[in-house]
Amino acid sequence: LTRMGSTVQAVALDSAGKALPHSAVIWMCSGRAWIDQGGTVHSLGGGEIRVTAWVGGKRADATITMSSEG
């Protein structure tokens, strides 16, 4: 759970658990937020946000819950 107006850093990991460079990832998100191509999720309001990372034709999803309380 994170607060509205805050940021969260997303990281895509390879099969060995090593962080991939952001230049290798296409980031997307849905919900009341946006994500830049450096993997920083910027909250615009409360609720669930789905973050998607595309790497080499493979997709990984995660859900973040933002609190509407500032």
C-alpha positions as CSV (number, residue, x, y, z in Angstrom):
1,L,0.0,0.0,0.0
2,T,1.4,3.3,-1.0
3,R,0.0,6.9,-0.7
4,M,-1.6,9.0,-3.4
5,G,0.8,11.4,-5.0
6,S,3.8,9.3,-4.3
7,T,6.0,7.3,-6.6
8,V,7.0,3.7,-6.7
9,Q,10.1,2.3,-8.6
10,A,9.3,-0.7,-10.8
11,V,12.0,-3.2,-11.7
12,A,11.9,-6.1,-14.2
13,L,14.0,-9.1,-13.2
14,D,15.4,-11.8,-15.4
15,S,15.0,-15.5,-14.6
16,A,18.0,-15.4,-12.2
17,G,16.5,-12.5,-10.3
18,K,18.9,-9.9,-11.7
19,A,17.4,-6.4,-12.6
20,L,17.1,-5.7,-16.3
21,P,18.1,-2.3,-17.7
22,H,15.1,-0.1,-18.2
23,S,16.2,0.3,-21.8
24,A,15.3,-3.3,-22.4
25,V,11.7,-2.9,-20.9
26,I,8.6,-1.4,-22.3
27,W,6.6,-0.2,-19.3
28,M,2.8,0.4,-19.2
29,C,0.3,0.9,-16.5
30,S,-3.5,1.2,-16.0
31,G,-5.5,2.8,-13.2
32,R,-5.0,6.2,-11.7
33,A,-1.3,6.5,-12.4
34,W,1.3,6.7,-15.2
35,I,4.7,5.1,-15.6
36,D,7.7,6.6,-17.2
37,Q,10.2,4.5,-19.2
38,G,12.6,4.6,-16.3
39,G,10.1,2.4,-14.4
40,T,8.8,5.1,-12.0
41,V,5.1,4.8,-11.3
42,H,3.5,8.2,-10.5
43,S,0.2,8.0,-8.5
44,L,-2.7,10.2,-9.5
45,G,-5.3,8.8,-7.0
46,G,-6.3,5.9,-4.9
47,G,-7.1,2.4,-6.0
48,E,-5.4,-0.5,-7.8
49,I,-2.8,0.1,-10.4
50,R,-1.7,-2.6,-12.8
51,V,1.9,-2.3,-14.0
52,T,3.0,-4.3,-17.1
53,A,6.6,-4.9,-18.2
54,W,7.3,-6.2,-21.8
55,V,10.7,-7.6,-22.3
56,G,11.7,-9.5,-25.5
57,G,8.1,-10.4,-26.3
58,K,7.3,-11.6,-22.8
59,R,4.9,-9.9,-20.4
60,A,4.9,-9.6,-16.6
61,D,2.2,-7.9,-14.5
62,A,2.0,-6.6,-11.0
63,T,-0.7,-4.8,-9.0
64,I,0.0,-1.9,-6.6
65,T,-2.7,-0.5,-4.3
66,M,-2.6,3.2,-3.7
67,S,-4.3,4.8,-0.6
68,S,-6.6,7.7,-1.4
69,E,-5.5,9.4,1.9
70,G,-2.7,12.0,1.4
